[in-house]
Amino acid sequence: MAQSENYLDLPLEEVMGDRFGRYSKYIIQDRALPDARDGLKPVQRRILYAMHEEKNTYDKNFRKAAKTVGTVIGNYHPHGDTSVYDAMVRLSQEWKIRNALVEMHGNNGSIDGDPPAAMRYTEARLSKISSELLRDIGKETVDFIPNFDDTISEPVVLPAKFPNLLVNGSTGISAGYATDIPPHNLAEVIDAVIKKIDKPSVSVEELMQVLKGPDFPTGGIIQGVDGIRKAYETGKGKIVVRGKAKVEELRTGRQQIVIDEIPYEVNKANMVKKMDELRIDRKVEGILEVRDETDRTGLRVVVELKKDANSQGVLNYLYKNTDLQVTYHFNMVAIQNKTPKVLSLSQILDAYIEHQKEVMTRQTQYDLRKANDRSHILEGLIKAISILDELIATIRASNDKGDAKKRIIAKYEFTEAQAEAIVMLQLYRLTNTDITSLEKEAEELRKAIAEYEELLGSEKKLYQAIKKDLRQIKKSFSDSRKTKIEDQIEELTFNIEVTVASEDVLVSATRSGYVKRTSLRSYGASNGEDFAMKDEDHLVGLLELNTTDNLLLFTSKGKYIFVPVHELPDIKWKDLGQHISNIVSIDRDESIVQCIPVREFQENSYLIFFTKNGMVKRSELKLYDAQRYSKALIALNIKADDEVVNVQQTNGHSDVFVASDKGYGLWFHESEISVVGQRAAGVKAIKLKTGEQVVSGQVFDDLTEPSLVVVTQRGACKRMKLSEFDKASRANRGLLMLRELKSKPHRIRGLFAVNDQDTICFKTTNGETHSIYPLNLSASDRYSNGSFVIDSDHHGEVTEVWKEAVYDKVFEDPQD
C-alpha cells in the first residue's frame, strides 16, 4: 500500500505573501541594515567578534584572511565565503570607512574599483580602534544568543565604546528599506554625544556647532548646510559633494586642472574615463589630455587644457557632467528595538547613549560582583593566616581535599568559597609579606566596591563615567577633519564656448524648412553659386554666424524652433540641407516665415508678429530663450484659420507698416502695440473687411524713410515713398494705395520696405520665378497701379513674393 501523504491546499498568494514576509523580515533584521547601537550589520559584527575570540587583534601578528572567513562561516554566519570576505575587506578600505576596523596586509582593492586579492593571499587583524567596539564584552555587558547550530553563543550587539554608526556610517539595501548614513569625524561625534548627555533637549542647531556635518574619508567639499540640517532633523536630506580641484599655471602658458580629492564612493577610474570620453566626443572644448597621476604619495588627476581655454568653465562643466560632483542623499535608517526606523541625529545619539548606559551599568554590576566575590575570599585568607597553625593541623588530619574543606567549614565557620581558596593555597603564600599584600588588596577592593555602588546608585555618576571613557577614546583616536563644508550650493554656469568649438559658419534656411550650416571654405569653393534647393523653394535667411550662436526659426502656424547653430547639420554648399522635421517635428503644411539669429538675449529687444487675419503681437525677445528645445515651442497664440505672415525684430524704436491684399496700408509706431507674454495672442493691427487679409507687415527705424514696394497678382509693381502716407494709429482702416478697377482689380501679393541693395522675387502660376530691382522704378503716388513687370496672361498670375535673402554678416565686429 502506497504511503499516504498530506498536502496543504493553499492559495499561491497566501504562500508567497507568507514566505516573502519572512524573507523580508530576515533581510531587514539580520542582513542589510545596521543596528542603531553599534552601527554594525550582523556579518560585520560576526567578523569582528570572531577575530576577537581568535585573539586576532592589533597587538598580535596578522593572520590569513581565509582562516577568519572560515571561522565566521563555521561558527556564526552560514553564508557564502565571498560575501563574508567582501564585508571584511570593506571594513579595511580606508577610502570607504572613516576609521578602518580591520587592518589588512596585501591587496584589499582600490578606489578605482579593482577587486581585492583572494582571501588565501591576504592577511588581516583587528585595528586598534576595533578593540574599543569589543572592550568589556566579556563582562556580560551585552546579551548573547545561541549561534545557528546551538554550539556556541554570539553577541546580539557589541559594547561599542564609541558611536560607530555615525563615525563610520553605513549603506545597505533591504526589502522595502535602504540606508545611507555618511561617515563623520570621531572627535565631533563624541563631542555631540557629550553635549546630548549634558543637555538631553539640545537642538540640532546646537549639535551642529560641534558636529559640523559628514566627514568623508576621501575628503572633498560638501555644499549645502541646509541639507545637512534637514537630514539631522528628519533623517533624510541631500547635499552636494564635490572633489577638490585647483587650476595650475604651466610654464608653456597653458593651464591644467589638478584634482587631489574626489567625492565619497566615486570610482576614480570611471570618473577619469568619463572625462576623457567628453574630450574624445568633443562634448567639451579646451581639454588637451586627461591623466591619472595617482601614486603612493596620493591621489592626483590632471586635466591639461588647451591654450586660451576657459579653465573655470571647463571645471564647472566637469562638476556638472561627471562624478567630480555628486549629490549625496541622507537616508538614516537603522534597526532600533528590532524594527527599522528613519532616525534623526537626536534619535541616533539617544539610542547610543541608552546603549552605553546599559553597557556601563552591566559592566559595573559585573565588576561589583567580582569585587565582592574576591573581597569575600580575601577575608577568608586573612582570617586563615591569623590561625595558620591550627588550620594546618586540621588539614593534615583530614583524609582528602573534600574532607579538609568540610572540617575547616565546621570548625572555623568559613564559607564554601573561602574553604576552597584555603585548601588551594600555595605554600609560598604563607610568608609574612603575603598578609600585607592581601590586606592592601582588600583595602583597594573596599574602595572599588564603594565606587561601583556609588556608580550604580547615581545616574549622574554613571554619565560621568561614560563621558570620561568617550573623552579618552577621543584623545587616543581623533584626527582632523578631511572634508570641507561650504554653506551654499554653487550654481554651475559656463559659457557655450566651453562645450562648442568656436567657428564662423554660413547658416541657411529655406521657406520649405531645409536648414544647414556650411563651412565658409565650402561656400568659397563654390563662389556662392549653385546653392542646392528644391524648385518650389526659396531662401528665408543666409547668415554668417558663429557655432556658439543660436537661431530662432518662426513658422506659419505660430510656433518657433530654437536651434543652437552648432547643432545644425554640417552640409556642403552644393548639397541639399536637412529638413527641420529631422530635428524637431512640425506639421506637413507648416513653413518657415522668418529666421532670427541671436548671440545674446538682450533687454530692450522685441519681436513683432503679423498674422493673415490682421493681428499683431509684440513680445520681448528674451522670452524666447528656451532651455529645452526638443520640440517646436509656441511663439504666439493664433486661431485655427489664421497664420503668421511675418516676424520682425526691433529695438523698441521702430515704425510699423501693415498692408492688406485689397490695397490698404496703415503706418503707426510700434509703441502702440503693448508688450505681452510669449504665449499670448495679439491685438488688431488693421481693420479688415470680409474676405480681406494682411499680406505683409514691415518694420523700419522711425528715423528713416524707406521706399515701399508692392507687387500685385497681375504682375504690376509700384514703388512709393513713405511720405505718401499719413502716420496713424493701430487698428485703423489705413489708406488705399491702389487705384480700384471695376474689372480685374489689382490685389497685393507682397509689400516690402526696401533699401538700395534689395531685390524682390516673385513666382507665378506657371511656375516661373522673376526678380526685379525695385529702385530702378520711378516713385509713384498712392493712386496709381504701378507698371506691369510681366504679362499675367502669358506668364501666369503672381502667387508668392519675397525679398531675396542676401549673405549677411549678422554680428560683424564694428572694428572690422
Protein Blocks (a to p, Z undefined) as FASTA:
>chain_A
ZZddddddddfklmmmmmmmmmmmmmmmmmmpccfklopafklmmmmmmmmmnopafkbc
cddfklmmmmmmmmmmccdfklmmmmmmmmmmmklbmbacbdcedjebjfkopacddfkl
pccdddfklmmmmgoklnopaccdddfkomaccdfbdfklacfklmnopadddehiacdd
ddddfklmmmmmmmmmmmmmbcfklmmmmmnbacdfkgpadehjklmmmmmmnopacddd
dddddddddfkopacdddfbdcehiafklmmmmmmmmmmnomaghiabdcdfbdfkbccd
dddddehiafklmmmmmmmmmckbccddddddddeehiacdddfklmmmmmmmmmmmmmm
mmmmmmmmmmmmmmmmmmmmmmmmmmmmmmmmmmmmpmblmlmmmmmmmmnopafklmmm
mmmpcfklmpmklmmmmmmmmmmmmmmmmmmmmmmmpmklmmmmmmmmmmmmmmmmgccd
fbdcdfbacdddddfklmpccddddddddfkopacdddfklmmmnnopaiacdfkbccfb
dcdddfkbccddddfkopacdddfklpccddfkbccddfklmpccdfklccfbdcddfbd
cehiacddddfkopacdddfklmmcfblcbccdfbdcdfkbccfbdcddehiacdddddf
kopacdddfklpccddfklccddfbdcdehiacfbdcdddfkbccddddddfkopacddd
fklpccddehiabjafbdcdfbhpacdfbdcdddfklccddddfkopacdddfklpccdd
fkbgbjafbdfklnopafbdcdddddddfklcfkZZ
